[in-house]
Structure formats: structure tokens, C-alpha cells
Amino acid sequence: MRRAAILGKGTLAAHACDVIAALPNTVLDTVIPNTPEPDWDISLTQHVQQHHRGTRLVSSGDWRDLDPGRCDLVFSVLYDKIIGSALINATPQIINCHPGRLPQYRGARPANWALLNNEQLHGVTIHVIDAGIDSGPILAEAHFSLWPNIDEVADAWHRAMTYAKFLISDTLPRLEKITPRPQNHTAATIHYMRNNHQLGIRSDWTRPATTAT
């Protein structure tokens, strides 16, 4: 029996819990919600308590409280901490759902940066976690249209969550059969939280009324 863990937050992580719990020969062993949990999305803690009562909840929010080697599959879904080598090296399958295209939009706030850059295409990516920032081989991806003159960050984000749900549902049952595809690191761009001030009018869910067109 394969044991799995989810690290993350909100509706998307709750969906991943449900998908994993339904997989054959797999048990949802541990869930580590972000701490604090966002007040603008559902509580992952409450979802697990209501729907997966046999699952261990780690209230610290810290990946270090998941004993290395305890789980065969670890899935990071909008998790807010960088996972260290102790857990990476001890886990046969450790993967991440990133709400952006890779390798172009590694790091923080990919939807914000994509709109700031007037991209016509955005996406979500499931990839292997390695020692870098969103740099591991790609397992699955979905792309969708952006309309920067119309879309707010909130629009792009909610669209990404919709596509991510489908991608998680499609990918997890096939995970054992998928061959990861290395990223083109020469095309990579990483956006750090310390650069958020450069986002300007794209720093929030919506633009100021005087600038939205």
C-alpha cells in the first residue's frame, strides 16, 4: 500500500486529497496545511477533518514534521515553503503543482507576472521537485488563454485553478507511467517575492479603476 502526503492550501489542495484518496492501493496518510491558512479560500484542515478522518494532520505547517521515508508520494499544492533535501531525497515520488508555465515563470506570483508581461498564454504545470526553484522535470502541463487588456489577476488565478483541477485529476492516476521531461533551463526566469514591488498595477487581484481597460 502506497502512502501519500499533501502539503498546501485551499480548494486545489483539497481536490488533490480527494483524488489521491480515491486511487487504488493508495492511502492519504498525512496532510500539512499552510500556516496560517488563507481566509479567502476553504480551510484544508476542515476539509480533511470532514472528508478524510483517518488522515494525520500536521498543524505546524512545516514539511520537516513529515518524517523522511514515511510516504512514497509527496504532493505540494500551493505550499508556501521550500522543501529541503532531507525530504526530497527520501521520497520516491515528490511533485509540485505550479500555477504557471515552466520554465518561463518559475517562482512567486506567476499569473501577476504573466499579465504584466502582456502574455497571451498562461498555464499550470505538475513537475518533479528537485533542489531548485520549480526547476524539476515536467510531468504534465495545461495552457490557456490570457487577455491582458481585459483580465485581472483574479481572473487569471481562478482560470489557473480550474485547469489545475483537471490536470491533477488526469495526472495522478497515470503518475507511475509518465516519463518526466527535463526543462530547458536556458529559457528559465525566476520571480522572487522580494521583486513583488516591480509588479506595479499587477500587484493585487485587480488593477486600480483608472488603469483597467
Steps between C-alpha positions, in 0.01 A plus 500: 500500500642835393486781755456857379525848649359835387659832590319820412185704524146561392264351248769367269682310777165367624428373148840330491416328830177367354672373184779327692261343749309343208808346336536122527758364745558850636421651839496872578732475799587861589387853415703809590297820444671835456512695824316730525240382254366769263166653595404543133479125428364192672685357798701193404501398866121502518471314170724220625321482835165467322589274209820310589470426870769233507763738362767650724494882510821689576397838639850652501495546122863387490616234255769401752227341710444240230751229582724433195410164350156488662318558169562366151330799336516862616297757306550873554193699395545875550724429798674811630836360611804370314535127564848391601723220381430279803145439380577520127769232513293266719181509289463279190251741340495863612317739271359852485205671332621841386243760383712620210680398184847353537779584460391856414317575825676332788452632850241731652185655351525360147154625397587854607824499302337346194241776487761769561694358204186504282516126441228349284552154648536377856484157661540260789772238535552186705871429539748298702644687799877531502744725686419802281202735482234343276784354293422127504394294198146555372236229540195680362389846393193684381496834317218751467439843353557833671350832391722755677290799395195336663624254761574587858737289709194349666371382159831338409533339843152349503545377143829337607326325790234362267759356262712375789212293635464322167876455472523344847209267425659390173859470621491326838340176374766481227796611709680165499497488119608857421859568393611840637625749241799718598449876487695729271695682769642754253148641455430524873395810692450502878282758673570549869274644769755775554425624147125540555534880512582487128151369420348846524131497406513119477596458865142440618196297394369793300647813347402849616183606323679778314745259333280199414396497134 
